[in-house]
Amino acid sequence: MREWQSLAHVKWECKYHVVIVPKYRKKVLYGRLRGEVGKIIRQLCRQKEVELIEGHAMPDHIHLVLSIPPKYSVSMVIGY
């Protein structure tokens, strides 16, 4: 069965696959920065009530699977 989440007047299941890529795909997101970037992303997700379902850091990009409540747009969460 599905695990629906709910707010006052809505039940929802909104999951998005987001890929964050630095300019020119510079390989700066691995090694020392990898742990720091992970902590920052987790903290920002907690602040906006966004559930971080899955995340993977590659040398030149980051894959995230986010569960974003319908009261926030995807572009607003990523811009935050």
C-alpha positions in Angstrom: 0.0 0.0 0.0 1.0 3.6 -0.6 2.2 5.7 2.3 0.3 8.9 1.6 1.2 12.1 3.6 -1.4 14.6 4.5 -2.0 18.2 5.3 -5.2 19.9 6.4 -7.3 19.2 3.2 -5.1 17.1 1.0 -3.4 13.7 0.8 -0.3 13.6 -1.3 2.7 11.7 -2.5 5.0 14.0 -4.5 8.5 12.7 -5.1 11.0 14.3 -7.4 14.4 13.3 -8.8 16.6 16.4 -8.8 20.2 16.6 -10.2 22.4 19.5 -9.1 25.3 20.2 -11.5 28.0 22.9 -11.0 28.9 25.2 -13.8 31.0 23.4 -16.5 30.6 20.2 -14.5 33.7 21.0 -12.4 34.7 18.0 -10.3 34.6 19.8 -7.0 31.8 18.0 -5.1 33.8 14.9 -4.1 36.3 14.3 -1.3 36.4 16.8 1.5 33.4 18.8 0.3 31.2 15.7 -0.1 30.4 15.4 3.6 29.9 19.1 4.1 27.5 19.3 1.2 25.5 16.4 2.6 25.1 18.1 6.0 24.1 21.4 4.4 21.5 19.7 2.2 20.0 17.7 5.1 19.8 20.9 7.2 18.0 22.9 4.4 15.6 20.0 3.9 14.7 20.0 7.6 14.1 23.7 7.6 11.6 23.5 4.6 9.8 20.3 5.8 11.2 18.4 2.8 12.0 14.8 3.2 15.3 13.7 1.7 14.6 10.1 0.6 17.8 9.4 -1.2 21.0 11.3 -2.2 24.2 10.4 -4.0 27.2 12.6 -4.6 29.2 12.0 -7.8 32.4 13.8 -8.7 30.6 16.4 -10.9 26.9 16.3 -9.8 24.5 15.4 -7.0 21.4 13.2 -7.3 18.6 13.8 -4.8 15.2 12.2 -4.4 13.0 14.6 -2.5 9.5 14.4 -1.2 8.2 18.0 -1.4 4.9 19.0 0.1 2.4 20.5 -2.4 2.4 23.9 -0.6 6.0 24.4 -2.0 7.0 24.5 -5.6 10.0 22.4 -6.7 11.7 25.5 -8.1 11.2 27.4 -4.8 12.8 24.5 -2.8 15.7 24.1 -5.1 16.3 27.9 -5.2 16.3 27.9 -1.4 
